[in-house]
Amino acid sequence: NVGLNITTEGTGVLQVNGVNVLMATTANKTVSRILYIENPAATDVIPMCYVPDAATVTAIRSVTDAGTVTFNIEKRAKFTPATAGTDVLTADQVADTTGEEELDAADMSEAVSADSWLVFVATSIASSPTKLWVSLEYLID
């Protein structure tokens, strides 16, 4: 005869006999996604991540090894990730060798609906970059 005590807490933790066995995604958790592209092209459209819960974009950082890559991150619907969406940044970010960072909510449409894709969309390339790194951070609402 084995007794099981299964409980859940308001924090999204499932416990069996006092041991945490599952932790659900919880509000106020910061998530970071990194995209690396070799030989970026002005036609690149690359999904960065799927966001299952409502979230707020808090930072977009980028850097190249040479030249520049101009891009935006689009919010796209769950079942139509190939269809153009809504830009996160009010003005495209220009990644260069010294790095760029956007943290200002005034320059972003930062709210992301649950069940959305965040997609990298390049708009132009200059001076032959061969490597691009993009970091995206969001806070689960």
Stockholm file with secondary structure:
# STOCKHOLM 1.0

chainA/1-141         NVGLNITTEGTGVLQVNGVNVLMATTANKTVSRILYIENPAATDVIPMCYVPDAATVTAIRSVTDAGTVTFNIEKRAKFTPATAGTDVLTADQVADTTGEEELDAADMSEAVSADSWLVFVATSIASSPTKLWVSLEYLID
#=GR chainA/1-141 SS CCCCCEEECTTSEEEETTEEEEECCCTTCEEEEEEEEESCCTTCEEEEEEECSCEEEEEEEEEESSSEEEEEEEEEETTCTTSCCEESBSSCEEECTTCEEECCGGGBCCEECSSEEEEEEEEEEESCCCEEEEEEEEEEC
#=GC SS_cons         CCCCCEEECTTSEEEETTEEEEECCCTTCEEEEEEEEESCCTTCEEEEEEECSCEEEEEEEEEESSSEEEEEEEEEETTCTTSCCEESBSSCEEECTTCEEECCGGGBCCEECSSEEEEEEEEEEESCCCEEEEEEEEEEC
//
